[in-house]
Amino acid sequence: MEFLQLNLSAPKASDVEIARYVVILLSLLVVPYLSILFGTTLLSLGLSWRGKTEEDAKFTRLSHDMADRLIGGFGVSSIMVLLPILTMGISFSQILYNTDSNIFQYFFLTFLIAIPALILTNMYKKSFETRDANPTGHYLLGLLALGGLKTTIWGFVSSVTIITFPEKWPLIQSLIPLTFDWNVVIRFLHFIVASLAITGAALLFFFFRWDDGLEDMDEGYRKYVRNFGGGVALGFAILQTLFYVWSIGTVPEFAKSMSLYGVGVGGMFVLFLTTFLLYKLLSEGNTSLVTPIFVLMLGFVLMSLVDDGVARDNALKYQHYALDQFNEKREAEVAAARAEQSGGAVLTGPEYGKTVYETYCIACHDFNNKLIGPSYMSVLPKYEGKLDELTEYIKNPVRVNPEEYPAPMMNTGWSDNDAKAAAEYLLDEYNKRK
Ligand code: HEC
């Protein structure tokens, strides 16, 4: 899908820095909001059905109250979901500039799936007005909304997950094969479990605290709502612990770091505290705890999103390094080198190539040792006597050995003339050393 490739110009290091924070902030809107939409639709649909089969008024009422109180209108949903997803797609395209990741496509497709999902969810909310007259329509809308939201979450999780796995970029060129990737499956299940825990906490907060709580709840109903919300939040918060550990454990080797584990432990602590308060709420019936519970639950979401960010930054170290390092220094250095050697004339030849090498390549390459890139002595044999081919590679690097180098080399700005000089120097030097 070529038309879904964004054609951005090379971002500066500062743009990438900003984009890295923007994606975390935006996911802080999308993740809790989408979680609550999904959790609420699922629970309220279940309660609605239960109210019908068991003819118990409290189920019927809670299903309606939940939808009313926790599902926002289409306008709010667009701001919380559609806009951020699109912006995240653009930000990630910037971060992954010049790679074969195709990332914008994933986010754009997720955006397209989200539109009908949000419309259906809103229609489901409205269908409570006509639930008695048209029960089939009500349940059908609920199921469709649920399917749409589930697909949106899956698209979102796939898009975000793939970024942490650079070795998969060239292999997976569309969303569909990602369904069968177990990294995505784990993270999808994690999202669903988290969404139920968050919804439980949100239910407590929006029924008992927000805007002075829900009016005219009698004692029996209050108690039921408290136990239902608290029970759901507690059960899924405990299950969440498992998924959280599992998600961190399955981050690829090169994306692991002390800060990943550090933030992870912090997240576990927050989750543990939330579980403890939920237990207190349930055993003592103390609804003054609902605000700290909801805030802590959001705090946990924030920490897990930051941890995702840390894993992503580790996985993209090479990418960030390449962009950061070269974007700003480059022009000044080259200009200085040129001025020193020539006083203005166009420089060529292996001697100038040595300057190019020392300016651009030395950070990643050595003749004898593997650094970020392979040692020249190991890759140059295949270019012996092939100056043009080598020049072409340096001008427009392509992916060669994805198993060892998750991200391909990229031309971070050297000119065609520089590439040729570097190629001459490399081959000269190779012949001397071999
Ligand atoms: C930011 C790090 C980085 C910089 C800077 C860099 N390279 Fe590379 N280079 C790599 C990586 C990583 C690979 C391996 C890519 C792959 O296998 O797909 C590579 C591979 C190569 C190869 C082997 C290609 C092959 O066919 O196996 C050559 C030759 C090369 N680089 C030359 C250069 C030259 C010349 C420069 C400077 C003008 C340069 N590189 C700058 C990271 C870098």
Boltz pocket constraint, residues with backbone or C-beta under 6 A from the ligand:
constraints:
  - pocket:
      binder: B
      contacts: [[A, 318], [A, 321], [A, 322], [A, 356], [A, 357], [A, 360], [A, 361], [A, 362], [A, 363], [A, 364], [A, 365], [A, 372], [A, 373], [A, 374], [A, 379], [A, 393], [A, 394], [A, 398], [A, 399], [A, 400], [A, 401], [A, 402], [A, 405], [A, 407], [A, 408], [A, 409], [A, 410], [A, 414], [A, 422], [A, 423], [A, 426]]
      max_distance: 6.0
